[in-house]
Amino acid sequence: MKRYLFKRLLTGLLTIVIAFVINFLIINLAPGDPIKTLMGKESDDPVLRAALEEKYGLNKPLHIQFFSYLKTAMRGDLGISIIYNRPVADMIAEKLPATILLVLTSGVLSLIIGTAMGIVAARKEGTFIDVLFSGFSYILNSMPSFWLGLMLIIIFSTVLNILPTYGMTDARASYTGMAYVLDVIKHMILPVGTLVLIEIPMYYRIAKSSVLQVTNEDYILTLRATGMSEKKIFNKYIFRNAILPTVTIFGISLAYLITGVSLIETVFAWPGTGRLVLTAINQRDYPTLIGIYLIMSVSIAVVMIVVDIVYAILDPRIRY
């Protein structure tokens, strides 16, 4: 197990380094001029440009910029935002908890609901429940996330007027204690609901196909021939083996949510890193973009390592 864990940690570290190099090159070689954005279209003072380039280190060769940023990043310093003139690490620290809350909540709920639907559909294959769940899954799978979010806003906020449409809390109410927690949960319903509905079809398909595949294995037929009860066969053999693919998908899905939640955060004005990313892209804020992508790479690597460990615990064969 120690050797397996060491190899996964080494792979995760290598992934972070490669992702960091690629992101750094793409961001710096992409069209656009952050200094021009900062100076404004009307200003073209060469002295001011030279001073700003020196302040943010953009006057140095690209490889010098890379190693300089890598050195400071290893100390926890992600640079200064060109647009906001604030430490990037502080900006990310303010926005990241809201994104993590949204991602983890929606990820766990979609895993539980989608897997449960898949297991029920597999055990009742060909029945009305199977057809209903499959149809519901196909419909959700065809919906873009931003469109679904807008439809939920129209239904539950505009028409029914029972849920808030934006933000994480009601700024005018100034709740504290349990009232604050309930206010956050109320604001989470629509964005989390959108992400859960989008993710359910993936877990549903994987869980259903896995249960059906394991159910048709020869050793399951042998256990039935011995007279073992269906409940014991399912709980002890089918479920444990069929749940393994969903664990892998959960890690991949969580990684996708970390990087792809920006659109949902924009639709619902959720104060997470998504809106910060879009603003940094539009304004060519290189330090902010590189810092956010570095944090995302580390988050994804950590999630995948944790998933690999859980997978090895559930299936000891993976360790070898």
C-alpha positions as CSV (number, residue, x, y, z in Angstrom):
1,M,0.0,0.0,0.0
2,K,2.9,2.4,0.8
3,R,4.4,1.8,-2.6
4,Y,1.0,2.3,-4.3
5,L,0.5,5.6,-2.4
6,F,4.0,6.8,-3.3
7,K,3.4,6.2,-7.0
8,R,0.1,8.0,-6.9
9,L,1.7,11.0,-5.1
10,L,4.5,11.1,-7.6
11,T,2.0,10.9,-10.5
12,G,-0.1,13.7,-8.9
13,L,3.0,16.0,-8.5
14,L,4.0,15.4,-12.1
15,T,0.5,16.2,-13.3
16,I,0.5,19.5,-11.4
17,V,3.9,20.5,-12.9
18,I,2.9,19.6,-16.4
19,A,-0.5,21.4,-16.1
20,F,1.3,24.5,-14.6
21,V,3.8,24.6,-17.5
22,I,1.0,24.3,-20.1
23,N,-1.2,26.9,-18.5
24,F,1.7,29.3,-18.1
25,L,2.7,29.1,-21.7
26,I,-0.9,29.3,-23.1
27,I,-1.8,32.3,-21.0
28,N,1.3,34.2,-21.8
29,L,1.3,33.4,-25.5
30,A,-2.4,34.1,-26.0
31,P,-3.4,37.3,-27.8
32,G,-4.0,40.3,-25.7
33,D,-2.1,42.9,-23.7
34,P,-2.8,43.3,-20.0
35,I,-0.7,46.5,-19.8
36,K,-2.8,48.0,-22.6
37,T,-6.0,47.0,-20.7
38,L,-4.6,48.6,-17.5
39,M,-3.5,51.8,-19.2
40,G,-6.7,52.2,-21.2
41,K,-7.2,52.6,-25.0
42,E,-6.6,56.4,-24.9
43,S,-3.2,56.2,-23.2
44,D,0.0,55.2,-25.0
45,D,2.7,56.6,-22.8
46,P,5.9,54.5,-23.3
47,V,7.3,55.5,-19.9
48,L,4.2,54.4,-18.1
49,R,4.1,51.2,-20.1
50,A,7.8,50.4,-19.2
51,A,7.1,51.1,-15.5
52,L,4.1,48.8,-15.4
53,E,5.9,46.1,-17.3
54,E,8.8,46.3,-14.8
55,K,6.4,46.3,-11.9
56,Y,4.7,43.1,-13.0
57,G,7.8,41.5,-14.4
58,L,6.4,41.4,-18.0
59,N,9.6,43.0,-19.4
60,K,11.6,39.9,-18.8
61,P,12.0,36.9,-21.2
62,L,9.3,34.2,-20.9
63,H,11.5,31.6,-19.4
64,I,12.8,34.0,-16.7
65,Q,9.1,34.9,-15.9
66,F,8.3,31.2,-15.6
67,F,11.1,30.3,-13.2
68,S,10.6,33.5,-11.2
69,Y,6.9,32.7,-10.8
70,L,7.6,29.1,-9.9
71,K,10.0,30.1,-7.2
72,T,7.6,32.5,-5.6
73,A,4.6,30.1,-6.0
74,M,6.5,27.4,-4.0
75,R,6.6,29.9,-1.1
76,G,2.8,30.5,-1.4
77,D,3.1,33.9,-3.2
78,L,1.0,33.8,-6.4
79,G,1.8,37.4,-7.4
80,I,-0.2,40.6,-7.6
81,S,-3.3,41.0,-9.7
82,I,-2.8,43.4,-12.5
83,I,-6.4,44.6,-12.5
84,Y,-7.2,44.5,-8.8
85,N,-3.7,45.3,-7.5
86,R,-4.2,42.8,-4.7
87,P,-2.3,39.6,-3.8
88,V,-3.7,36.8,-5.9
89,A,-3.5,34.3,-3.0
90,D,-5.7,36.5,-0.9
91,M,-8.3,36.9,-3.7
92,I,-8.4,33.1,-4.3
93,A,-8.7,32.5,-0.5
94,E,-11.8,34.7,-0.4
95,K,-13.5,33.0,-3.3
96,L,-12.4,29.4,-3.0
97,P,-14.6,28.3,0.0
98,A,-17.8,29.3,-1.9
99,T,-16.7,27.2,-4.9
100,I,-15.7,24.2,-2.8
101,L,-19.0,24.4,-0.9
102,L,-20.9,24.3,-4.2
103,V,-18.8,21.6,-5.8
104,L,-18.7,19.2,-2.9
105,T,-22.4,19.5,-2.1
106,S,-23.5,19.0,-5.7
107,G,-20.9,16.2,-6.3
108,V,-22.0,14.2,-3.2
109,L,-25.7,14.6,-3.9
110,S,-25.4,13.7,-7.6
111,L,-23.3,10.6,-6.6
112,I,-25.9,9.4,-4.1
113,I,-29.0,10.1,-6.2
114,G,-27.6,9.0,-9.6
115,T,-26.1,5.8,-8.1
116,A,-29.4,4.9,-6.3
117,M,-31.4,5.5,-9.4
118,G,-29.0,3.3,-11.4
119,I,-29.1,0.4,-8.9
120,V,-33.0,0.5,-8.7
121,A,-33.3,0.6,-12.5
122,A,-30.9,-2.3,-12.8
123,R,-32.7,-4.5,-10.3
124,K,-36.0,-3.7,-12.0
125,E,-34.8,-3.9,-15.5
126,G,-37.6,-3.7,-18.1
127,T,-40.2,-2.4,-15.7
128,F,-41.9,1.0,-15.7
129,I,-39.4,2.3,-13.1
130,D,-36.5,1.4,-15.4
131,V,-38.2,3.2,-18.4
132,L,-39.1,6.2,-16.2
133,F,-35.6,6.6,-14.8
134,S,-33.9,6.1,-18.2
135,G,-36.2,8.6,-19.9
136,F,-35.5,11.2,-17.1
137,S,-31.8,10.6,-17.5
138,Y,-31.8,11.1,-21.3
139,I,-33.8,14.3,-20.9
140,L,-31.4,15.7,-18.3
141,N,-28.4,14.6,-20.4
142,S,-29.6,16.7,-23.3
143,M,-29.9,20.0,-21.4
144,P,-27.0,22.6,-21.3
145,S,-26.2,23.6,-17.7
146,F,-26.7,27.3,-18.3
147,W,-30.1,26.8,-20.0
148,L,-31.3,24.6,-17.2
149,G,-30.1,27.1,-14.6
150,L,-32.0,29.9,-16.3
151,M,-35.2,27.7,-16.5
152,L,-35.0,27.0,-12.8
153,I,-34.6,30.7,-12.1
154,I,-37.7,31.5,-14.2
155,I,-39.8,28.7,-12.5
156,F,-38.8,29.0,-8.9
157,S,-37.9,32.7,-8.7
158,T,-39.8,34.6,-11.3
159,V,-43.0,32.6,-11.4
160,L,-43.3,31.0,-8.0
161,N,-41.1,33.6,-6.2
162,I,-39.9,31.1,-3.5
163,L,-36.1,31.0,-4.1
164,P,-33.5,33.7,-4.5
165,T,-31.9,34.1,-7.9
166,Y,-28.4,35.3,-7.1
167,G,-25.6,35.5,-4.5
168,M,-24.8,33.3,-1.5
169,T,-26.6,35.3,1.2
170,D,-29.1,38.1,1.6
171,A,-26.9,41.1,2.1
172,R,-29.8,43.2,3.4
173,A,-30.8,40.8,6.1
174,S,-27.4,40.5,7.8
175,Y,-28.2,37.1,9.4
176,T,-26.0,35.5,12.0
177,G,-25.8,32.0,13.5
178,M,-28.3,29.4,12.3
179,A,-30.2,32.0,10.4
180,Y,-27.1,32.6,8.3
181,V,-26.6,28.9,7.6
182,L,-30.3,28.5,6.5
183,D,-29.9,31.6,4.3
184,V,-26.9,30.1,2.6
185,I,-28.7,26.8,2.1
186,K,-31.6,28.6,0.6
187,H,-29.4,30.4,-1.9
188,M,-27.6,27.1,-2.7
189,I,-30.8,25.3,-3.8
190,L,-30.9,26.5,-7.4
191,P,-27.2,26.3,-8.3
192,V,-26.7,23.0,-6.5
193,G,-29.9,21.7,-8.0
194,T,-28.7,22.6,-11.5
195,L,-25.3,20.9,-11.1
196,V,-27.0,17.8,-9.5
197,L,-29.5,17.4,-12.4
198,I,-26.6,17.8,-14.9
199,E,-24.5,15.1,-13.2
200,I,-27.2,12.5,-12.4
201,P,-27.3,10.9,-15.9
202,M,-23.6,10.0,-15.8
203,Y,-23.8,8.2,-12.4
204,Y,-27.1,6.6,-13.4
205,R,-25.6,5.1,-16.6
206,I,-22.5,3.8,-14.9
207,A,-24.3,2.4,-11.9
208,K,-26.9,0.6,-13.9
209,S,-24.5,-0.9,-16.4
210,S,-22.1,-2.0,-13.6
211,V,-24.9,-3.7,-11.6
212,L,-26.1,-5.5,-14.7
213,Q,-22.6,-6.6,-15.7
214,V,-21.8,-8.0,-12.3
215,T,-25.2,-9.6,-11.9
216,N,-24.5,-11.6,-15.1
217,E,-21.1,-12.9,-14.0
218,D,-20.7,-16.6,-13.6
219,Y,-19.9,-16.6,-9.9
220,I,-23.2,-14.8,-9.2
221,L,-25.0,-17.6,-11.0
222,T,-23.0,-20.1,-8.9
223,L,-24.0,-18.4,-5.7
224,R,-27.7,-18.4,-6.7
225,A,-27.4,-22.1,-7.5
226,T,-26.2,-22.8,-4.0
227,G,-29.4,-21.3,-2.6
228,M,-27.9,-18.1,-1.2
229,S,-30.5,-15.3,-0.8
230,E,-30.7,-12.6,-3.3
231,K,-30.4,-9.9,-0.6
232,K,-27.1,-11.4,0.6
233,I,-25.8,-11.9,-2.9
234,F,-26.5,-8.3,-3.8
235,N,-25.2,-6.7,-0.6
236,K,-22.1,-8.7,-0.3
237,Y,-21.0,-9.3,-3.9
238,I,-22.9,-7.3,-6.5
239,F,-23.0,-3.9,-4.8
240,R,-19.4,-3.9,-3.6
241,N,-18.1,-4.8,-7.1
242,A,-20.5,-2.6,-9.0
243,I,-19.9,0.5,-6.9
244,L,-16.2,0.7,-7.9
245,P,-16.7,2.4,-11.3
246,T,-18.9,5.1,-9.7
247,V,-16.0,5.9,-7.3
248,T,-13.7,6.5,-10.3
249,I,-16.4,8.6,-12.0
250,F,-16.9,10.6,-8.8
251,G,-13.3,11.7,-8.9
252,I,-13.4,12.6,-12.6
253,S,-16.7,14.4,-12.1
254,L,-15.5,16.3,-9.1
255,A,-12.5,17.5,-11.0
256,Y,-14.7,18.6,-13.9
257,L,-17.0,20.5,-11.5
258,I,-14.0,22.3,-9.9
259,T,-13.0,23.6,-13.4
260,G,-16.4,23.8,-15.0
261,V,-18.5,25.4,-12.4
262,S,-17.7,28.9,-13.7
263,L,-20.7,29.1,-15.9
264,I,-23.1,28.2,-13.1
265,E,-21.5,30.7,-10.8
266,T,-22.0,33.3,-13.4
267,V,-25.6,32.4,-14.0
268,F,-26.5,32.6,-10.3
269,A,-24.0,35.3,-9.4
270,W,-22.3,32.9,-6.9
271,P,-19.3,34.6,-5.3
272,G,-16.8,31.8,-6.2
273,T,-13.7,31.5,-8.3
274,G,-15.7,31.1,-11.5
275,R,-16.6,34.8,-11.8
276,L,-13.0,35.7,-10.9
277,V,-11.7,33.5,-13.7
278,L,-14.0,35.1,-16.3
279,T,-13.1,38.6,-15.2
280,A,-9.4,37.7,-15.3
281,I,-9.8,36.3,-18.9
282,N,-11.6,39.4,-20.1
283,Q,-9.1,41.7,-18.6
284,R,-6.0,39.6,-19.5
285,D,-5.0,39.4,-15.8
286,Y,-2.1,37.0,-16.2
287,P,-1.1,36.5,-12.5
288,T,-4.7,35.9,-11.4
289,L,-5.3,33.4,-14.2
290,I,-2.1,31.5,-13.5
291,G,-2.8,31.4,-9.8
292,I,-6.3,30.1,-10.2
293,Y,-5.3,27.4,-12.7
294,L,-2.5,26.4,-10.4
295,I,-4.9,26.0,-7.5
296,M,-7.3,24.1,-9.8
297,S,-4.5,21.7,-10.8
298,V,-3.6,21.0,-7.2
299,S,-7.2,20.5,-6.3
300,I,-7.8,18.0,-9.1
301,A,-4.6,16.1,-8.3
302,V,-5.6,15.9,-4.6
303,V,-9.1,14.6,-5.5
304,M,-7.7,12.0,-7.9
305,I,-5.2,10.8,-5.3
306,V,-7.9,10.5,-2.7
307,V,-10.1,8.6,-5.2
308,D,-7.3,6.2,-6.0
309,I,-6.8,5.5,-2.3
310,V,-10.5,4.8,-1.7
311,Y,-10.5,2.6,-4.8
312,A,-7.5,0.6,-3.4
313,I,-9.3,0.2,-0.1
314,L,-12.5,-1.1,-1.8
315,D,-10.6,-3.4,-4.2
316,P,-7.3,-4.7,-2.7
317,R,-6.3,-6.0,-6.2
318,I,-5.7,-2.4,-7.3
319,R,-2.8,-2.1,-4.8
320,Y,-0.8,-4.7,-6.7
